[in-house]
Amino acid sequence: MASGSRARAIARLFVFAVGSWLVVARAISAVLSGFPQRWPSTAPHNSRWARLGQRCLGIRVRRVGELPPPGSLVVSNHFGYADVVTIGGLFPCVFAARHDMRRWPLFGALAASGATIFINRQLKRAGARGVAQVAAALAVGATVLGFPEGTSTDGADLLPFRSGIFQAAVDARAPVVPAAVRYVELDGKPITAENLDVVAWFRGEGFLGHVLKLASHRSVLAEVRFGEPFRPPHANRRALAAAAEARVRELRGMPPRHEGTERGATA
């Protein structure tokens, strides 16, 4: 990383850190409000924070398709933490995240202070509690953004969608909106398999080192494509997960999954 690029990264992340806590301060009445109303109250602030993240990481977003209706479960493929600000800045939303996100520098503390719903896929009871919270958020009109692959990847293929979070949409009778994110350009040049890891976080690199590397670049062009909502009533979570996964694959331009491929875990 060149010295100028490092200086750019440090300056951007400093602005992001300060600006993030200013967003939290502005949202303090919503953050301190009771559940379940806290979720729709904090959703606009979450989106404001994500747009700040877009600016500080140099991410410009090109949207294709209609935005999700309020009270939807939005499910997307997952390259890493950049997806949160890339998609989350497009509409007021609550984030559904892995429980270990609490330990991430900056992101974790901010998530814990806001309206993020943590889902622990390692403990059945804790996972069920997180899914119930997603259902409660949907029921009061909050839009929830989740990544049912369960982890970030290089995007070469789509991992089978875990069905647990879809139970929330079944229980709340909420629309499910498939979304597909991809990163198109880095500093004005096409993103390829060779430089995708600048934006996508899938190689096990430390979080802070990766975000410094990303912030050192001038600009990133991302594209987010939205499909038509799957409207309730839904048959069951597994059928809903399969339909959403198939639609995200289509939005990504991927072939259908082979019928013999094992489906994802429950949570």
C-alpha positions in Angstrom: 0.0 0.0 0.0 1.6 3.3 -1.1 2.0 6.0 1.6 -0.6 8.2 -0.2 -3.0 5.3 -0.3 -2.4 4.5 3.4 -3.0 8.1 4.3 -6.3 8.1 2.3 -7.4 4.9 4.1 -6.6 6.2 7.6 -8.3 9.5 6.9 -11.4 7.8 5.5 -11.7 5.4 8.4 -11.3 8.1 10.9 -14.1 10.1 9.3 -16.2 6.9 9.2 -15.6 6.2 12.9 -16.4 9.7 14.0 -19.4 10.0 11.6 -20.7 6.6 12.7 -20.9 7.6 16.3 -22.5 10.9 15.3 -25.2 8.9 13.5 -25.7 6.8 16.7 -26.0 10.0 18.7 -28.6 11.4 16.3 -30.5 8.1 16.6 -30.2 7.8 20.4 -33.9 8.2 21.0 -34.6 5.3 18.6 -31.8 3.2 20.0 -33.1 3.6 23.5 -36.8 2.9 22.5 -38.4 -0.4 23.4 -38.8 -3.4 21.2 -40.3 -4.2 18.7 -40.7 -0.5 17.7 -36.9 0.0 18.0 -36.4 -1.8 14.7 -38.4 0.4 12.3 -37.3 3.5 14.3 -33.6 2.8 13.8 -33.9 1.5 10.2 -33.6 5.0 8.6 -30.5 5.7 10.8 -29.0 2.4 9.7 -29.4 3.4 6.1 -27.8 6.8 6.8 -24.9 5.1 8.4 -24.5 2.7 5.4 -24.5 5.7 3.0 -21.7 7.2 5.1 -19.8 3.9 4.7 -20.3 4.0 1.0 -18.7 7.5 0.8 -15.8 6.6 3.1 -15.0 3.4 1.3 -15.4 5.0 -2.1 -18.3 2.8 -3.1 -20.7 4.0 -5.8 -23.8 1.9 -6.3 -25.8 1.2 -9.5 -29.3 -0.1 -8.7 -31.3 -2.3 -11.1 -34.9 -3.1 -10.2 -37.4 -1.8 -7.8 -36.6 -1.2 -4.1 -38.1 -3.7 -1.6 -41.4 -2.7 -0.1 -41.3 -1.8 3.6 -41.6 -4.9 5.9 -39.7 -7.2 3.5 -37.0 -9.7 4.2 -34.3 -8.9 1.6 -31.8 -11.8 1.0 -28.6 -11.5 -1.0 -25.4 -13.3 -1.9 -22.5 -12.3 0.2 -18.9 -11.1 -0.6 -18.3 -9.6 2.9 -18.8 -6.6 5.1 -18.8 -4.2 2.1 -22.2 -5.7 1.1 -23.7 -4.3 4.3 -23.1 -0.6 3.3 -23.5 -1.3 -0.4 -27.1 -2.7 -0.1 -28.0 -1.2 3.3 -27.6 2.4 2.0 -30.3 1.9 -0.6 -33.3 1.7 1.8 -34.1 1.9 5.5 -33.4 -1.5 7.0 -32.4 -3.6 9.9 -29.4 -5.9 9.5 -29.5 -9.6 10.4 -25.9 -10.6 11.1 -23.7 -13.5 12.4 -23.3 -13.3 16.1 -19.5 -13.1 15.9 -19.8 -9.7 14.1 -20.0 -8.3 17.6 -16.2 -8.8 17.8 -15.3 -6.8 14.7 -13.5 -3.5 15.2 -15.8 -0.6 14.7 -18.5 -2.5 12.9 -19.2 -4.8 15.9 -19.6 -2.0 18.4 -21.8 0.0 16.1 -24.0 -3.0 15.3 -24.4 -3.8 19.0 -25.5 -0.2 19.6 -28.1 -0.1 16.9 -30.8 -2.4 15.6 -28.8 -5.3 14.3 -30.3 -8.7 15.0 -27.6 -11.2 15.7 -28.2 -14.8 14.7 -26.1 -17.5 16.4 -26.1 -20.5 14.0 -24.0 -22.6 16.4 -26.6 -22.8 19.2 -30.0 -24.0 18.2 -31.9 -22.0 20.9 -30.0 -18.8 20.3 -30.5 -19.2 16.5 -34.2 -19.7 17.0 -34.3 -16.5 19.2 -32.6 -14.5 16.5 -35.1 -15.8 13.9 -38.0 -14.9 16.2 -36.6 -11.3 16.5 -36.4 -11.1 12.7 -40.1 -12.1 12.5 -41.0 -9.5 15.1 -39.2 -6.8 13.2 -40.9 -7.8 10.0 -44.3 -7.8 11.7 -43.9 -4.2 12.8 -42.9 -3.0 9.3 -39.1 -3.0 9.4 -37.2 -4.2 6.3 -34.6 -6.8 7.3 -31.4 -7.4 5.2 -29.9 -10.9 5.6 -27.3 -13.1 3.9 -28.5 -16.7 4.0 -25.3 -18.2 2.5 -24.1 -17.8 6.1 -20.6 -16.7 5.2 -18.8 -14.6 2.6 -17.4 -16.1 -0.6 -15.5 -15.2 -3.8 -18.9 -15.3 -5.6 -17.8 -18.0 -8.1 -20.8 -20.0 -7.0 -23.7 -19.5 -4.5 -23.7 -21.5 -1.3 -26.9 -23.2 -0.5 -29.2 -20.8 1.3 -29.7 -21.7 5.0 -33.5 -21.8 5.6 -33.7 -20.6 9.2 -34.1 -16.9 8.5 -36.9 -17.7 6.0 -39.0 -19.0 8.8 -39.3 -15.4 10.0 -40.9 -14.4 6.7 -43.3 -17.4 6.9 -44.3 -16.5 10.5 -44.6 -12.7 9.8 -46.3 -13.3 6.4 -43.7 -10.9 5.0 -42.6 -10.5 1.3 -39.1 -11.9 0.5 -37.1 -9.9 -2.0 -34.1 -11.6 -3.7 -31.1 -9.3 -4.3 -27.8 -9.9 -6.1 -24.7 -7.8 -5.5 -21.6 -7.7 -7.6 -18.5 -5.4 -7.7 -17.8 -4.2 -11.2 -14.9 -1.7 -11.1 -12.0 -0.8 -8.9 -10.4 2.6 -9.5 -12.1 2.7 -12.9 -10.8 -0.7 -14.0 -12.8 -4.0 -14.2 -12.8 -6.2 -11.2 -11.5 -9.7 -12.0 -10.7 -12.8 -10.0 -7.2 -11.3 -9.4 -8.3 -8.2 -7.7 -11.8 -9.2 -6.3 -10.2 -9.8 -2.8 -9.6 -6.1 -2.5 -13.4 -5.7 -2.0 -14.6 -9.2 -1.1 -13.5 -10.5 2.3 -13.2 -14.3 2.0 -9.5 -15.3 2.4 -9.5 -15.2 6.2 -7.5 -11.9 6.3 -7.8 -9.8 9.5 -10.8 -7.4 9.3 -8.8 -4.2 10.1 -6.1 -5.0 7.5 -8.7 -5.8 4.8 -10.8 -2.6 5.4 -7.6 -0.5 5.3 -6.7 -2.1 2.0 -10.2 -1.4 0.6 -10.2 2.2 1.9 -6.9 2.9 0.3 -8.4 2.7 -3.2 -10.1 5.7 -4.8 -13.4 4.1 -5.9 -15.5 1.0 -6.3 -18.5 0.6 -8.6 -21.0 -1.9 -7.3 -24.2 -3.2 -8.8 -27.2 -4.3 -6.9 -30.1 -6.1 -8.7 -33.5 -6.7 -7.1 -35.9 -9.3 -8.1 -39.7 -9.3 -7.7 -40.9 -10.0 -4.2 -42.1 -13.5 -3.2 -45.5 -12.6 -1.7 -47.1 -14.4 1.3 -48.5 -16.7 2.2 -45.4 -18.9 1.9 -45.6 -22.7 1.8 -42.7 -23.3 4.2 -39.2 -22.0 4.9 -37.3 -24.7 2.8 -39.4 -24.1 -0.3 -39.0 -20.3 0.2 -35.2 -20.6 0.7 -34.9 -22.7 -2.5 -37.0 -20.3 -4.5 -35.1 -17.3 -3.3 -31.7 -19.0 -3.9 -32.8 -19.9 -7.5 -33.8 -16.3 -8.1 -30.5 -14.9 -6.8 -28.6 -17.3 -9.0 -30.6 -16.0 -11.9 -29.9 -12.4 -11.0 -26.2 -13.3 -10.8 -26.4 -14.9 -14.2 -25.6 -18.4 -12.7 -27.0 -21.7 -14.0 -29.6 -23.4 -11.8 -28.3 -25.5 -9.0 -28.2 -29.2 -9.7 -31.2 -31.0 -8.1 -28.8 -33.5 -6.3 -26.9 -30.7 -4.5 -27.5 -30.9 -0.7 -29.4 -27.9 0.6 -28.1 -25.7 3.3 -28.4 -26.1 7.1 -31.5 -25.0 9.0 -30.1 -21.9 10.5 
